[in-house]
Amino acid sequence: METQPFSSPQRQSVTGIIIIFAGTLYKIFRMFWAVVLYFIIQQSTPFSVLYAIIPTIVVALAIVHSYISYRNFRFHIDYEKDEFVLTKGVFSTDYIAILFDKIQQVNFERGILERIIGVYSLVIDTAGSDQKEIKIHAIEKEKAEELSVILLSKKEEQQNNTGAADSEDIPKVDNTEWTYRLSIGRLLKIGISSNFLRGFGLIIAFLSTLYNEFSRLFFEREEDFLEEAGNIPLPLESFFLFVILSILVLLLSVFITVAEVFIKYYNLKLVQTSERLHLEMGLRTNTKVSLQPRRVQIVSIITNPLQKWLNIYETKITLAGSREKNSKSKISIPGLEEESAKRIKSFLYGKREEEQRAVFKPDIVDFFRRVNFGLIPLVISYIIPFSVEEVSVSEWLVFAVIYLFCMIFYNFRMYKSLKLTITEDFIIKSYGVWNLVEQTAEIYKLQSVSIKRPIWYRRRGLVNVSFHTAGGDISFRAVDEEILSYMNYTLFRIETSRKAWM
């Protein structure tokens, strides 16, 4: 009798030891990089015994850990119980069994080291479970593809047998219908038109970390340091120097954002077939994802005024996941033209043009609520002039006026942009100050609807509503209670729908 594939326990490729070893060293370095840098810059002899002993011990322990981890990592398919089984561990053994119908996605990832060695990582995502994703490092391409096909086919076979699958699960000829590639030019446009405040934040965080880690090193030489620093004009005392430094930080922020975009989305390729969307992208970590429309929970189309002018849109697809904030369940496809973004949404949701059943805007009380929360940091900051000698009340007042103006303007723009649209089959939320977002969720995929009414809402006849999906929530505050009748409609659609999406 012929043995079924993967029915007996198997290990990763032998090169998996290298992958595990590199990962272990990287984790150790992230934890103790400041200590390593301290020993490098300290004023002691470079031939100190510690320089030889500590790295040797760390490398030796990493090798032992990697080998034991490789030996204990085994996986196989239990065809009788319809589950994928994995055992792993170093000091203790973890036994993980995943039923076929709990498998959400089977994806491929390749880091730089894996591409050099010529192996893949197989990632198995599950839905409705506290178990994190399962990742099998260093598996040959042929074996990874075979295991992926078996797991997905067994999942669909089991759903067909139990009647849980709908017509889109029936095997069809999966022909390529549309292909999209992200060019280098559009990658560059994404980088320069994206939110480079993230890059600025990374710079500030890095400088703050350096300050906290090495402040003690300069403590002993504080007097000499202050004497030297006294000869350097402060940025606020030298407007020209302040402007130059601001421009340099801004340019560096833009460069960091552009580099981040290139690393994450380089060589992005999107292939639409009759059954799925196949997505491949990434320079540092090359990721391959295959999406079925019925797995999708929320589709968001994002742009900003500059990107809209450049005809650049991003489609963010949220899948069912065990954790609402799990970044693995969110897939971004940037750099799309408006027509391409609409085409993806049309494929995922079907070509349905429906009339709006209702459109809701938040009450003005939502704007005042936002402003009240925005005043809290301003009130707290009032103690600064009385606790910091270098800051006067007049200087704080200038800061307070600027902050107050920006905060009110931001919240007013957000309030005006908020809109909730209910159609025959969809819930659509639109919002945004700079980044303009349109979130869409199918009503039949909603898991529940919750309504909250604070005491101060009752006299105004307002409620807060939340639509809960397996990929996250769509919430809307301070909306007229007229929406309650539409909540009954959504609950009716949820209860009566026979479509399967898990």
C-alpha positions in Angstrom: 0.0 0.0 0.0 1.4 3.4 -1.0 2.2 5.7 1.9 0.3 9.0 1.7 2.5 12.2 1.5 3.7 13.6 4.9 1.9 10.8 6.8 5.1 10.2 8.8 6.9 12.8 10.9 9.4 14.9 9.0 12.0 17.5 9.8 13.0 20.7 8.1 15.8 20.8 5.6 19.2 20.4 7.3 19.9 24.0 6.4 17.2 24.9 8.9 19.9 24.8 11.5 21.6 27.8 9.8 18.3 29.7 9.7 17.5 28.9 13.4 21.1 29.8 14.4 21.0 33.2 12.6 17.6 33.9 14.1 18.9 33.1 17.6 21.9 35.4 17.2 19.8 38.2 15.9 17.4 37.9 18.9 20.4 38.0 21.3 21.9 41.0 19.6 18.6 42.9 19.7 18.4 42.3 23.5 22.0 43.1 24.3 23.2 45.4 21.5 23.7 48.3 24.0 25.9 46.1 26.2 28.0 45.1 23.2 28.4 48.7 22.1 29.4 49.6 25.7 32.3 47.1 25.7 33.4 48.3 22.3 33.7 52.0 23.3 34.8 51.6 26.9 38.3 52.7 27.7 39.8 49.2 28.4 42.4 47.1 26.6 41.1 45.5 23.5 42.7 42.2 24.6 40.4 41.9 27.6 39.5 38.3 28.3 35.8 39.2 28.1 36.1 40.1 24.4 37.1 36.4 23.7 35.1 34.5 26.3 31.6 36.1 26.1 31.2 35.9 22.2 32.5 32.3 22.3 30.0 31.3 24.9 27.1 33.0 23.2 27.9 31.4 19.8 28.4 28.0 21.4 25.0 28.2 23.2 23.3 29.4 20.0 24.7 26.4 18.1 23.5 24.0 20.7 20.1 25.7 20.9 19.7 25.6 17.1 20.6 22.0 16.8 18.2 20.8 19.6 15.5 23.0 18.1 16.0 21.5 14.7 16.0 17.9 16.0 12.8 18.4 18.0 10.9 20.2 15.2 8.8 17.6 13.4 5.5 17.8 11.4 3.2 15.4 9.6 -0.4 15.0 8.4 -2.8 12.8 10.4 -5.2 11.7 7.6 -7.4 9.7 10.0 -8.0 12.7 12.3 -8.0 15.3 9.5 -5.4 17.5 11.1 -1.9 18.8 10.7 0.4 17.9 13.6 3.6 19.7 14.7 5.9 19.1 17.7 8.7 21.6 18.7 10.6 22.8 21.7 14.0 22.9 23.3 13.5 22.7 27.1 9.9 21.5 26.8 7.9 20.0 24.0 4.9 21.7 22.4 2.4 19.5 20.6 0.2 21.4 18.1 -2.7 19.8 16.2 -4.6 21.9 13.6 -7.8 20.6 12.1 -8.0 21.1 8.3 -11.1 23.3 8.6 -9.3 25.7 10.9 -6.6 26.5 8.4 -7.2 30.0 7.1 -4.2 30.6 4.7 -1.0 28.8 3.7 1.6 31.3 2.5 5.3 31.3 1.6 8.0 33.6 2.9 11.7 33.9 2.0 14.2 36.1 3.8 17.5 37.1 2.4 19.3 34.2 4.0 16.6 31.7 2.9 17.0 33.0 -0.7 20.7 32.5 -0.6 20.4 29.0 0.7 17.5 28.2 -1.7 14.7 27.2 0.7 11.3 28.5 1.7 9.4 29.2 4.9 5.8 27.8 5.0 3.4 29.8 7.1 0.0 28.3 8.2 -2.5 30.8 9.5 -5.5 29.7 11.5 -8.8 31.5 12.3 -10.8 31.5 15.5 -8.0 30.2 17.6 -5.6 31.6 20.2 -2.8 29.6 18.6 -0.3 31.8 16.8 0.6 31.1 13.2 2.7 28.0 12.4 5.9 28.6 10.6 8.1 25.9 9.1 11.6 27.3 8.3 13.9 25.9 5.6 11.7 23.6 3.5 12.5 22.8 -0.1 10.3 24.5 -2.7 8.8 21.3 -4.1 8.0 20.0 -0.6 6.5 23.3 0.5 4.2 23.6 -2.6 3.1 19.9 -2.2 2.3 20.4 1.5 0.4 23.6 0.7 -1.7 22.0 -2.0 -2.5 19.0 0.3 -3.6 21.2 3.2 -5.8 23.5 1.2 -7.3 20.6 -0.9 -8.1 18.6 2.3 -9.6 21.7 3.9 -11.9 22.2 0.9 -12.7 18.5 0.6 -13.8 18.5 4.3 -15.9 21.5 3.8 -17.6 20.0 0.7 -18.3 16.8 2.7 -19.9 18.8 5.5 -21.8 21.1 3.1 -20.0 24.1 4.5 -18.5 25.2 1.2 -20.3 27.3 -1.3 -19.9 27.3 -5.1 -16.6 29.1 -5.1 -15.0 26.2 -3.3 -15.8 23.8 -6.1 -12.5 23.2 -8.1 -12.4 25.1 -11.3 -9.9 25.8 -14.0 -7.9 28.5 -12.4 -6.9 30.7 -15.4 -5.0 33.9 -15.1 -7.4 36.8 -15.9 -5.3 39.9 -14.9 -1.8 40.7 -13.8 -0.4 43.8 -12.2 3.2 44.7 -11.4 4.4 47.6 -9.3 7.1 49.6 -11.2 10.1 51.2 -9.6 8.8 54.6 -10.5 5.5 54.0 -8.7 7.4 52.7 -5.7 9.3 56.0 -5.6 6.1 58.0 -5.8 4.6 56.0 -2.9 7.7 56.7 -0.8 7.7 60.5 -1.4 3.9 60.8 -1.0 3.5 58.6 2.0 3.3 59.6 5.6 7.0 60.4 6.3 6.2 61.4 9.9 6.8 57.7 10.6 10.4 58.2 9.5 10.6 61.2 11.7 9.3 59.2 14.6 11.9 56.5 14.0 14.6 59.1 14.1 13.4 60.6 17.4 12.9 57.1 18.9 16.5 56.1 17.9 18.0 59.3 19.3 16.0 58.9 22.5 17.2 55.3 22.9 20.8 56.4 22.4 20.4 59.1 25.0 18.9 56.8 27.5 21.5 54.0 27.0 24.6 56.2 27.0 23.7 59.0 29.4 25.6 57.2 32.1 28.7 57.0 30.0 28.9 60.8 29.8 28.0 61.3 33.5 31.7 61.0 34.6 32.7 63.6 32.0 29.7 65.8 32.4 31.7 69.0 33.2 34.0 68.6 30.2 31.0 67.8 28.0 29.1 70.8 29.1 32.1 73.0 28.6 32.5 71.9 25.0 28.7 72.1 24.4 28.7 75.7 25.7 30.8 76.7 22.7 28.1 75.4 20.3 25.1 77.6 19.7 21.8 76.1 20.5 19.3 75.6 17.7 16.8 78.1 19.2 19.6 80.7 19.4 20.7 80.2 15.9 17.7 80.3 13.5 19.8 79.4 10.5 21.3 76.3 12.1 17.7 75.3 13.3 16.4 75.6 9.7 19.3 73.5 8.3 18.8 70.8 10.9 15.1 70.7 10.3 15.6 70.3 6.5 18.1 67.5 7.1 15.8 65.7 9.5 12.9 66.1 7.0 15.0 64.7 4.1 16.2 61.9 6.2 12.6 61.1 7.2 11.6 61.0 3.5 14.6 58.8 2.7 13.7 56.3 5.5 10.1 56.2 4.3 11.2 55.6 0.7 13.7 52.9 1.8 11.0 51.2 3.9 8.6 51.1 1.0 11.2 49.6 -1.3 12.2 46.9 1.2 8.6 46.0 1.9 7.0 46.2 -1.6 9.8 45.7 -4.0 8.9 43.5 -7.0 5.2 43.4 -6.1 3.3 41.2 -8.5 -0.5 40.7 -8.3 -2.2 37.9 -10.4 -5.9 37.6 -10.5 -7.3 34.2 -11.5 -10.9 33.0 -11.6 -10.6 31.7 -8.1 -8.0 33.8 -6.2 -5.7 36.8 -5.9 -2.0 35.7 -5.8 0.3 38.3 -4.3 4.1 38.3 -4.2 6.3 41.1 -2.8 9.2 42.0 -0.6 13.0 42.6 -0.8 14.1 41.6 2.7 11.3 39.1 3.2 9.8 37.8 0.0 6.1 36.9 0.8 3.7 34.9 -1.4 0.0 35.0 -0.4 -3.0 33.5 -2.1 -6.4 35.0 -1.3 -9.9 33.7 -1.7 -12.6 36.3 -1.9 -14.8 34.7 0.7 -11.9 34.9 3.3 -11.8 38.7 3.1 -13.5 40.5 6.0 -12.8 44.2 5.3 -11.5 46.0 2.2 -10.0 49.5 2.7 -9.1 51.8 -0.1 -6.6 54.5 1.1 -5.2 57.6 -0.6 -4.3 61.2 0.3 -4.6 64.5 -1.7 -1.0 64.2 -3.1 -1.4 60.5 -3.9 -4.8 61.2 -5.5 -3.2 63.8 -7.7 -0.6 61.2 -8.7 -3.3 58.5 -9.2 -1.9 56.3 -6.4 -4.2 54.2 -4.2 -3.6 51.5 -1.6 -5.9 48.6 -1.1 -5.7 47.1 2.4 -7.3 43.6 2.8 -8.2 42.4 6.3 -8.6 38.6 6.6 -10.2 36.6 9.4 -7.7 36.2 12.3 -7.6 35.2 15.9 -6.3 38.6 17.0 -7.9 41.8 15.9 -4.6 43.6 15.8 -2.6 40.8 14.2 -0.6 42.5 11.4 -0.4 39.1 9.6 -4.1 39.3 8.9 -3.8 42.6 7.0 -2.4 42.6 3.5 -1.6 45.9 1.8 -1.4 46.4 -2.0 0.0 49.9 -2.6 0.7 51.9 -5.7 -2.5 51.0 -7.5 -4.2 53.2 -10.0 -7.8 54.1 -9.2 -9.1 51.7 -11.8 -6.9 48.8 -10.5 -8.1 49.4 -6.9 -11.7 49.3 -8.0 -11.0 46.1 -10.0 -9.6 44.3 -7.0 -12.6 45.4 -4.9 -15.0 44.3 -7.6 -13.3 40.9 -7.8 -13.4 40.4 -4.0 -17.0 41.5 -3.6 -18.4 40.7 -7.0 -19.7 43.2 -9.6 -22.6 44.6 -7.6 -23.9 48.1 -8.0 -26.4 48.9 -5.3 -28.3 51.9 -4.2 -27.7 53.4 -0.9 -30.3 52.5 1.7 -29.1 55.1 4.2 -26.2 57.5 4.9 -25.4 58.7 8.4 -23.2 61.5 9.7 -22.1 61.9 13.3 -23.8 64.6 15.5 -21.8 67.7 16.4 -21.4 66.3 19.9 -18.8 64.0 18.5 -16.7 67.0 17.4 -16.9 68.5 20.9 -16.0 65.1 22.5 -12.8 64.9 20.4 -11.9 68.5 21.3 -12.4 67.8 25.0 -10.0 64.9 24.8 -7.5 67.0 22.9 -7.5 69.6 25.7 -6.3 67.1 28.3 -2.6 67.2 27.1 -2.8 71.0 27.0 -4.0 71.3 30.5 -1.4 68.9 31.8 1.4 70.8 30.0 0.4 74.0 31.9 2.7 72.8 34.8 5.8 73.0 32.6 6.3 76.8 33.0 6.2 76.4 36.8 8.5 73.3 36.9 11.0 74.1 34.2 13.0 77.3 34.6 14.0 77.6 30.9 10.3 77.8 29.8 8.3 80.9 30.6 4.5 81.3 30.7 4.6 83.5 27.5 6.6 80.8 25.6 4.1 78.1 26.8 1.3 80.3 25.7 2.6 80.5 22.1 2.9 76.7 22.1 -0.6 76.4 23.5 -2.2 78.6 20.9 -0.5 76.7 18.0 -1.5 73.3 19.5 -5.0 74.5 20.1 -5.4 75.7 16.5 -4.0 72.5 15.0 -6.0 70.2 17.3 -9.3 72.0 16.6 -8.6 72.0 12.8 -7.7 68.3 12.8 -10.8 67.2 14.8 -13.1 69.4 12.7 -11.7 67.9 9.5 -12.1 64.4 10.9 -15.7 65.2 12.0 -16.6 66.5 8.6 -15.1 63.5 6.8 -16.9 60.8 8.8 -19.7 59.0 6.9 -21.5 55.7 7.3 -23.3 54.2 4.3 -25.5 51.1 4.5 -26.5 49.4 1.2 -28.3 46.1 0.5 -25.1 44.0 1.1 -22.5 46.3 2.5 -21.4 48.6 5.4 -19.2 51.4 4.2 -17.3 53.8 6.5 -15.4 56.8 5.1 -13.1 59.1 7.1 -9.8 60.8 7.1 -7.9 64.1 7.6 -4.9 63.6 5.4 -5.2 59.9 4.6 -8.7 59.3 3.1 -10.0 55.9 4.0 -13.0 54.0 2.7 -13.7 50.7 4.6 -16.2 48.2 3.2 -17.5 45.0 4.9 -20.1 42.6 3.6 -23.2 42.4 5.9 -23.4 38.6 5.8 -19.9 38.3 7.2 -20.6 40.3 10.3 -20.4 38.3 13.4 -22.4 40.6 15.6 -23.6 44.2 16.0 -23.3 46.1 19.3 -25.0 49.4 20.3 -24.0 51.6 23.2 -25.8 54.6 24.5 -24.0 56.8 27.2 -26.2 58.7 29.6 -25.4 62.0 27.9 -26.6 60.7 24.5 -30.1 59.8 25.6 -31.6 63.3 25.5 -30.1 63.9 22.0 -31.3 60.5 20.7 -27.8 59.3 19.8 -26.0 55.9 19.9 -22.6 54.4 19.3 -22.7 51.4 16.9 -20.0 48.8 16.2 -20.1 46.1 13.4 -17.9 43.2 14.5 -16.1 41.0 11.9 -13.5 38.2 12.3 -11.0 40.7 11.0 -11.8 43.7 13.2 -14.5 46.2 13.9 -16.1 49.1 12.1 -17.3 51.6 14.7 -19.3 54.8 14.4 -20.0 57.3 17.2 -22.8 59.7 18.0 -25.1 58.7 15.2 -28.9 59.3 15.2 -30.9 56.5 16.8 -32.7 56.2 13.4 -29.9 53.8 12.6 -31.4 51.2 15.0 -33.9 50.1 12.4 -31.1 49.4 10.0 -29.3 47.4 12.8 -32.3 45.1 12.8 -31.9 44.7 9.0 -28.2 43.8 9.3 -29.0 41.2 12.1 -31.7 39.7 9.8 -29.2 39.4 7.0 -26.7 37.8 9.2 -29.1 35.2 10.5 -30.7 34.3 7.2 -27.6 34.2 5.1 -26.4 30.7 4.1 -23.2 31.8 2.5 -20.0 30.3 4.1 -16.9 32.5 4.5 -14.7 30.5 7.0 
